[in-house]
C-alpha cells in the first residue's frame, strides 16, 4: 500500500535577488518517510527549505508544489505553518523582549486553533510543555528567557526542536539541525526528532554532513548540486558521500547528461 | 509671509489672553504669599509670547492647532459617577485623588493622612498652613521659560500635595487621576511631592479622557527629594487623540537621594513634556525612562534637562519612541555636568522604532560637560521592525499583525517592565495592539 503523499515538488525554480538558485527541483515525500537533502555549500539546499516555508527574500519563478494536496504557493507563511509545515532554522532568530514561554504558547494556540483544537491557558500550557522539555533535556528556566536571546548554539537548536514538538507538524524541514552541536547535544536533538516521528508525518533533513544520519536514519538521500537534485539513493549513499565526497556524484551526473 | 507670521503671533497672544480670562476673579487665598505668587505669574504670563517653531526649544513642535482651538478653564461641574472612572482604577494604589476637568472630586478620591504620609488636595493643606507647601511650591520650576508654567501658576488654587515624613515609606502607590469629561476646556493640574529625608514613595500621575474631543491639559509637577529620599514617579499620559497636553516637571534630588521616573505618552494630538531635574546633593542618582507610543497624526515631544550639580552623581536615561502611521516623535535630552560635579556617571540612550514610511522622529541628545573627571555616554538609534524577526514568528503560525504587535511590544517592554505598577502593563499592551493594528498599509 502506498502511503499518502505529503509534499510534491515539480520543476521548482527560484531566485534570490534575481539570481537563479533552484533550477528545476522534483521531490516527493510521503507519510512516514525521512528524507535527507545533502550537497556541498551553495548547492541550494537551504534555499529550497526557505522557499518551501515562504521566506520573502526568495522568489519562486516556476514549477509547482503541492502540500497535502493544496497549492503551497497560495498560502502565506503563517498559513503554511498552521497547515503543518515547519522549518527548523539553521540560524534561529533572536527576539529580545519576547519571552520564550509567551511565544511558544502563542504559536501553539494559534496552530491548535487553526486545526479546530482547544487552546491552552498559561497554566495548562505549562503542564503540557514540561513533558516536551524533558524529552529534549531542556531546563525549565529556558522558558523565562527571551526567544533565543543569548542562547548557545545548542540551546537554539533544541529550542527549534521544542517548537517542532509543540506544533506537531506534518512535515518538518530541519535545516542543518546538527550544526554547532557536540555529540551529546546531537543525540538529544536526534532522539527528540525520532520520538516525534509517526506514520502520518515526515521529516526532511537538510544537512551537509552524514553525522546526523547515523542518529536519524533516512529512507531516501538526495544530493543537490547547482540548484538540482542530481542523485537519489538510500542511506548507503550518504555513507558513500562521507567517504568519497561529492565530486564523483557530480561527474556521474554530467556524464549521464552528456550521454 | 512676515505679515502672516505677525498675524499668527497676534492670534496666539489673543489665545493666551483667553486662557487667562477670569483669573482676576479667582478668590483671594488666605495665604498672602500665594496671592503674590499668582500675581507674579500673571505678570509673567502677560509678558511672554506663546512658543512657535521659531523658538529653538520648539523647533519641531508647532502648537498653532492649539492656538486655533478656543479653550477656557472649566467651572466646577456636577459630580461624576464613580462608574465612569472605574476602569482607570489602579488596584495597587493605596490612595487616590481625582480631578475632573481640573477640579478636585472628593467623591472619587481617597486621601491619606496617616503613618507619616499625606496625600491630600493642596487647597486643604494651604487652609491648614502646612509649612511644606510654602517651603516648596513653585521652587523647582521656572516661571519665565514659557507661558504655560506661568499660566498654570496664575490659576494656582488647588492641586495635589504628597508629603512623606522623614524615615517613612509609603507602602502603596499614590494614584493621581486627571479626568477630562468635555471638549473645549483647559485644566491646569498642579502637583507637589515632598519626600523628606530618607523617605520613600511611588506616585502615579494619570491623564485620561471620557470623550474624544479637543481640550488642553497644562500640568505642572514639582518633586523635592530630601537627602536619601527615594521617589518613583510614573506619568501616564493617555489623553484623547484630539487633546493638547503641555506638562512641566521640576525635580530636585538631594544628597544620596534616588529618583526613578517613567513617563509614557500615548494620547494627545500634540503633547510636550518638559522635565528638568537637578542633582543638587552629592551622590544623587536618577533613572529616567520615557516611552512615546503614537500614530495617526500625533506629535509627542519630550525635552529633558539633567543637571548634575554635585559630585558623584549617577544618571541613566532611556527614551524610546514607537511611531506608527504619520506620527512624529521629538526627543531633546540635555545633560549638564557642572564644574564641581566630578565623578559624575551619566548615560543617555534614545531609541526609536518607526512602523511606517511616513512616521518621523527627531532626536537630539546634548551633553555639556564642564567637569574633567566624569563618565558620560549617549547614543541614538532609529530603525524599523526586523524583517527576519517578523518572518520567524510567522513561520510559527503567527499572523503578520500578531507578529508585529509582539515585536513592537517587545521594543516597549524594556521601559514598561520598569514601571513599578504591574496592573498598568496589560493596558499598555492593548495600546500597542491598537497602534500597530490600525496601521495603514505602507
Interface residues (C-beta under 8 A of the other chain):
Chain A: X53 X54 X55 X56 X76 X77 X78 X80 X81 X82 X86 X87 X89 X92 X93 X95 X96 X97 X98 X103 X106 X107 X110 X111 X114 X146 X163 X167
Chain B: X386 X387 X388 X389 X391 X392 X393 X394 X395 X396 X397 X398 X399 X400 X402 X403 X406 X407 X409 X410 X411 X413 X414
